[in-house]
Amino acid sequence: MLEKIRTWYLKRKIKKPIKFSSQNEVRKYHDELKIFVDEIFSYDIDGIFISDESSIYDFIDLEGRDFPKIIQKIKDKFNVDITKVKNKSFVEIVKYMMNKNPQVFKK
């Protein structure tokens, strides 16, 4: 019986290709994003998928309890308050930070 159900389901299953979000902006700001994500989340962006739409929300718990701590950590590490753009993508946050302090990602 289970095999009949499985066969019926597989015959009717719609197959669509997976479409990934663009990474054009991620490539453009790769070096800055690499520093940002490593410093704040301890991830190497070359080993994970980051798209132009990725945001802080992709890296916090479901209840968002860590969100204020992350905003503060960014302020402490980079000396830039991102409160105005905290809900934007990583790319937009990095561009905002560079606008506020052009030397923010320089070593």
Backbone as CSV, one residue per row, in Angstrom:
resi,resn,N_x,N_y,N_z,CA_x,CA_y,CA_z,C_x,C_y,C_z
1,MET,0.828,-1.206,0.000,0.000,0.000,0.000,0.866,1.261,0.000
2,LEU,1.877,1.299,0.870,2.746,2.474,0.921,3.471,2.700,-0.396
3,GLU,3.849,1.629,-1.051,4.528,1.756,-2.345,3.604,2.377,-3.391
4,LYS,2.321,2.025,-3.367,1.357,2.616,-4.303,1.199,4.115,-4.053
5,ILE,1.136,4.477,-2.794,1.021,5.901,-2.439,2.270,6.647,-2.888
6,ARG,3.425,6.081,-2.621,4.697,6.701,-3.011,4.766,6.869,-4.530
7,THR,4.396,5.840,-5.270,4.417,5.899,-6.732,3.456,6.968,-7.236
8,TRP,2.252,7.015,-6.678,1.272,8.024,-7.065,1.820,9.431,-6.817
9,TYR,2.419,9.632,-5.642,2.964,10.941,-5.288,4.087,11.340,-6.236
10,LEU,5.006,10.435,-6.496,6.147,10.743,-7.356,5.724,11.066,-8.783
11,LYS,4.670,10.441,-9.262,4.184,10.721,-10.615,3.612,12.132,-10.719
12,ARG,3.061,12.632,-9.652,2.402,13.933,-9.665,3.272,15.071,-9.135
13,LYS,4.411,14.717,-8.635,5.300,15.728,-8.055,5.817,16.666,-9.145
14,ILE,5.672,17.938,-8.904,6.151,18.940,-9.851,7.635,19.151,-9.594
15,LYS,8.409,19.034,-10.634,9.856,19.204,-10.489,10.247,20.565,-11.045
16,LYS,10.774,21.387,-10.181,11.238,22.709,-10.579,12.690,22.840,-10.165
17,PRO,13.471,23.508,-10.975,14.865,23.701,-10.579,14.952,24.672,-9.404
18,ILE,15.944,24.478,-8.583,16.185,25.396,-7.467,16.821,26.653,-8.032
19,LYS,16.276,27.792,-7.670,16.815,29.063,-8.144,17.460,29.775,-6.962
20,PHE,18.747,30.041,-7.078,19.467,30.734,-6.025,19.420,32.238,-6.263
21,SER,19.450,32.992,-5.186,19.499,34.450,-5.288,20.834,34.873,-5.875
22,SER,20.844,36.048,-6.415,22.050,36.603,-7.031,23.182,36.765,-6.017
23,GLN,24.404,36.686,-6.505,25.592,36.947,-5.693,26.455,38.042,-6.317
24,ASN,25.883,38.820,-7.229,26.655,39.863,-7.904,27.241,40.876,-6.924
25,GLU,26.420,41.348,-6.005,26.889,42.324,-5.019,27.841,41.676,-4.014
26,VAL,27.598,40.423,-3.680,28.496,39.705,-2.767,29.887,39.624,-3.384
27,ARG,29.950,39.337,-4.683,31.258,39.285,-5.359,31.928,40.660,-5.356
28,LYS,31.139,41.689,-5.561,31.678,43.056,-5.609,32.266,43.477,-4.261
29,TYR,31.631,43.086,-3.170,32.071,43.468,-1.822,32.615,42.266,-1.049
30,HIS,33.176,41.319,-1.763,33.641,40.060,-1.165,34.579,40.279,0.016
31,ASP,35.612,41.088,-0.169,36.619,41.263,0.887,36.014,41.866,2.151
32,GLU,35.170,42.871,1.978,34.533,43.513,3.123,33.555,42.558,3.822
33,LEU,32.773,41.842,3.036,31.827,40.873,3.607,32.553,39.740,4.322
34,LYS,33.683,39.336,3.776,34.471,38.266,4.398,34.903,38.687,5.801
35,ILE,35.396,39.910,5.929,35.809,40.437,7.232,34.597,40.556,8.156
36,PHE,33.525,41.150,7.653,32.324,41.385,8.456,31.747,40.083,9.016
37,VAL,31.499,39.115,8.158,30.876,37.856,8.588,31.807,37.077,9.510
38,ASP,33.100,37.108,9.233,34.052,36.410,10.100,34.098,37.042,11.490
39,GLU,34.173,38.352,11.553,34.264,39.051,12.842,32.993,38.905,13.685
40,ILE,31.851,38.925,13.042,30.586,38.916,13.784,30.056,37.503,14.030
41,PHE,30.190,36.618,13.056,29.595,35.285,13.178,30.613,34.146,13.173
42,SER,31.884,34.466,12.958,32.966,33.466,12.892,32.743,32.444,11.779
43,TYR,32.246,32.920,10.641,32.087,32.075,9.454,32.950,32.631,8.333
44,ASP,33.522,31.731,7.545,34.243,32.117,6.336,33.237,32.070,5.191
45,ILE,32.981,33.200,4.548,31.949,33.228,3.509,32.321,32.386,2.296
46,ASP,33.572,31.996,2.179,33.954,31.124,1.072,33.506,29.685,1.317
47,GLY,33.069,29.386,2.531,32.625,28.039,2.864,31.129,27.915,3.081
48,ILE,30.405,29.025,2.956,28.947,29.013,3.127,28.312,29.795,1.980
49,PHE,27.004,29.663,1.818,26.313,30.407,0.763,25.794,31.717,1.328
50,ILE,26.279,32.800,0.758,25.800,34.144,1.083,25.306,34.750,-0.224
51,SER,24.074,35.235,-0.227,23.532,35.874,-1.430,23.412,37.374,-1.197
52,ASP,23.021,38.071,-2.243,22.798,39.513,-2.135,21.669,39.831,-1.159
53,GLU,20.849,38.852,-0.836,19.716,39.056,0.066,19.963,38.546,1.484
54,SER,21.110,37.927,1.734,21.406,37.399,3.075,21.458,38.537,4.083
55,SER,20.979,38.241,5.294,20.936,39.275,6.324,21.262,38.681,7.689
56,ILE,21.289,39.541,8.682,21.541,39.106,10.057,20.515,38.054,10.470
57,TYR,19.284,38.207,10.002,18.218,37.275,10.379,18.519,35.833,9.968
58,ASP,19.368,35.653,8.974,19.739,34.303,8.547,20.688,33.626,9.528
59,PHE,21.204,34.381,10.500,22.228,33.858,11.401,21.853,33.934,12.878
60,ILE,20.602,34.257,13.168,20.189,34.340,14.573,19.141,33.280,14.875
61,ASP,18.874,33.086,16.159,17.859,32.101,16.534,16.472,32.593,16.110
62,LEU,15.527,31.703,16.068,14.198,32.030,15.549,13.470,33.100,16.344
63,GLU,13.755,33.199,17.623,13.086,34.203,18.446,13.760,35.571,18.336
64,GLY,14.914,35.634,17.719,15.608,36.900,17.555,16.262,37.428,18.812
65,ARG,16.462,36.570,19.799,17.038,37.017,21.070,18.445,37.578,20.915
66,ASP,19.175,37.075,19.945,20.559,37.506,19.776,20.687,38.805,18.986
67,PHE,19.622,39.256,18.372,19.685,40.409,17.479,20.299,41.645,18.140
68,PRO,19.814,42.086,19.301,20.423,43.268,19.935,21.907,43.059,20.268
69,LYS,22.278,41.850,20.649,23.684,41.563,20.956,24.551,41.676,19.706
70,ILE,24.026,41.227,18.587,24.782,41.302,17.332,24.954,42.751,16.898
71,ILE,23.908,43.544,17.009,23.997,44.969,16.660,25.056,45.643,17.528
72,GLN,25.071,45.328,18.811,26.068,45.895,19.723,27.470,45.392,19.384
73,LYS,27.591,44.136,19.036,28.895,43.566,18.675,29.463,44.267,17.441
74,ILE,28.610,44.554,16.472,29.041,45.279,15.270,29.537,46.665,15.657
75,LYS,28.797,47.334,16.529,29.197,48.670,16.983,30.531,48.612,17.721
76,ASP,30.704,47.614,18.583,31.944,47.479,19.350,33.139,47.144,18.456
77,LYS,32.954,46.232,17.512,34.058,45.771,16.653,34.441,46.789,15.591
78,PHE,33.441,47.441,15.004,33.695,48.310,13.855,33.470,49.794,14.134
79,ASN,32.985,50.116,15.326,32.734,51.502,15.710,31.756,52.203,14.749
80,VAL,30.763,51.460,14.308,29.718,52.005,13.442,28.374,51.496,13.962
81,ASP,27.443,52.414,14.162,26.095,52.047,14.603,25.246,51.759,13.363
82,ILE,24.807,50.524,13.213,24.032,50.139,12.026,22.528,50.104,12.290
83,THR,22.083,50.696,13.375,20.665,50.636,13.752,19.741,51.025,12.598
84,LYS,20.114,52.024,11.814,19.266,52.490,10.710,19.110,51.456,9.598
85,VAL,20.084,50.552,9.473,20.058,49.577,8.373,20.068,48.130,8.868
86,LYS,19.769,47.933,10.138,19.873,46.598,10.747,18.997,45.544,10.073
87,ASN,17.927,45.958,9.422,17.031,45.009,8.757,17.365,44.800,7.282
88,LYS,18.414,45.425,6.827,18.828,45.318,5.424,19.724,44.098,5.223
89,SER,20.104,43.864,3.979,20.995,42.749,3.655,22.412,43.050,4.149
90,PHE,23.233,41.998,4.236,24.636,42.189,4.611,25.313,43.182,3.674
91,VAL,25.028,43.068,2.385,25.645,43.970,1.407,25.285,45.413,1.729
92,GLU,24.014,45.680,2.005,23.585,47.043,2.330,24.205,47.520,3.643
93,ILE,24.326,46.633,4.607,24.959,46.991,5.884,26.420,47.345,5.661
94,VAL,27.130,46.536,4.896,28.549,46.793,4.623,28.719,48.107,3.862
95,LYS,27.866,48.373,2.876,27.950,49.639,2.138,27.686,50.825,3.068
96,TYR,26.719,50.681,3.956,26.417,51.727,4.934,27.628,51.980,5.833
97,MET,28.235,50.899,6.311,29.404,51.022,7.185,30.558,51.706,6.462
98,MET,30.770,51.370,5.203,31.842,51.986,4.418,31.560,53.464,4.164
99,ASN,30.296,53.813,4.019,29.915,55.207,3.833,30.162,56.013,5.109
100,LYS,29.857,55.404,6.249,30.056,56.077,7.539,31.532,56.179,7.908
101,ASN,32.307,55.157,7.552,33.735,55.126,7.870,34.466,54.399,6.744
102,PRO,35.004,55.135,5.776,35.665,54.514,4.624,36.821,53.573,4.990
103,GLN,37.379,53.727,6.163,38.503,52.883,6.587,38.063,51.677,7.419
104,VAL,36.771,51.458,7.555,36.241,50.454,8.483,36.773,49.043,8.227
105,PHE,37.039,48.682,6.989,37.511,47.329,6.692,38.981,47.287,6.287
106,LYS,39.670,48.389,6.458,41.106,48.433,6.144,41.896,47.913,7.326
107,LYS,42.936,47.166,7.029,43.773,46.631,8.115,45.004,47.474,8.307
